[in-house]
Amino acid sequence: MNVMQGAVAPPLMSERRVALIGAMLVALGPVSMALYTPAMPEIVRAFGTTEAAVNLTLSLYFAGFAFAQLFCGPLSDGFGRRPVTVAFMGIYLFAGVVALLSRDINVLIAARFLQGVGAAAGIAIARAIVRDLFTTETSARIMNLIGMILAIGPAFSPVIGGVTMELFGWHAIFALMVAFGVAIILVTVFALRETVTRDLSRIRPAAILRSYGTLLASRYFMYPSLMLGGTVGALYTLATMLSFVLIERAGLTATQFGLSMLMQSGSYFLGSVVVRFVMPKLGSRALVPIGLGFVALGATGLLVLLNVFEPDFFTVMVPVACYAFGIAFVTPALTTAALAPFPHMAGAASSLSGFMQMGGGLLGAMIAVVIGEPVLAMSTVVPAMGMVAIACWFGFRKLPDPTPHVRPGEDLPVG
């Protein structure tokens, strides 16, 4: 008897390698946002424009990031993960150079939109790569490790952005982004292994629409994706308001603002470390209601404290830190749950799930712009997003866990 019969081939890349590359790809979007936020009030003055116009540079970054994900994932299903990653990173790199050289707010707005388009490939393709190679608790473990590494970049990015701006001006922030884009292209070319077979039939419009139709009709996909949109998406919404609340209303400097953001990212990192230790004992799915409890606590804190007290570091960042701590508990299980049943369309599933996260952030940011007053927006929009996530949990928890029954090459029927 052949002892190799029925043996499972080892993955193309190790868990650690996938986690490191995945973290770099996923971090691109948040880092590009976090580096920029301390400079937003200064850009208002430098361009002689309005807060609304500068907020538009962030809102359109979200828009480019969100909508481009609908394309980069399916494209990577057809052309392969590596070439699509390089192509989108090229867009990001070009946009960073345009932003660096911009002297007009409209040019900066356009450049930020293109940056969002280019950065979109990072989160969509990184998660698809994980699904290509791993599933169930292994996937959740990798997602948790990616989260731990990911927390480090955004944690220090506001500090780096604030110090860089005060020492060299806001243009230097985009020079850092250009360097990051070059680094990712080099890593993709020399370290990333291709994980899918090129199949152009997957990028036909009818095939893409059919994939998205399957996903949108599946409760296994929609519940966890909507929950991610209400939790992770809330952090993207917060990014459009925090600098104006903490710098303009609470009186922090750009560097102090950057340091204050360590509380958000540090809480997420701490939550990820805790998850790393308890997930083997409880399982990733059991951590979701615990995380949502912290999300509810943070949402309540924003709703109450910002409507009772004048905003300061503690009334703003303590609830935000609690919210971020909870997100670390829900992300591994929900990301795995949304992608695991769909191995044949992992890129499309990752793209649509990512779109719903960024779309949640974009929708929240747009509502905040309509409200107009940043403190009022923060105390209402973010708590509402948390409540949406919690409401979806009551539907999601009734579904049986499909991941132990999904084998390579099988998709879960729509249900």
Secondary structure, DSSP 4 states (H G I P E B T S, - for coil): --TTTTPPPPPSS-HHHHHHHHHHHHHHHHHHHHHHGGGHHHHHHHTT--HHHHHHHHHHHHHHHHHHHHHHHHHHHHH-HHHHHHHHHHHHHHHHHHHHH--SHHHHHHHHHHHHHHHHHHHHHHHHHHHHH--HHHHHHHHHHHHHHHHHHHHHHHHHHHHHHHHH-THHHHHHHHHHHHHHHHHHHHTPPP-S---GGGGSHHHHHHHHHHHHT-HHHHHHHHHHHHHHHHHHHHHTTHHIIIIIIS---HHHHHHHHHHHHHHHHHHHHHHHHHHHHH-TTTHHHHHHHHHHHHHHHHHHHHHHS---HHHHHHHHHHHHHHHHHHHHHHHHHHHTT-GGGHHHHHHHHHHHHHHHHHHHHHHHHHH--HHHHHHHHHHHHHHHHHHHHHHHTTS---GGGPPTT--PPP-
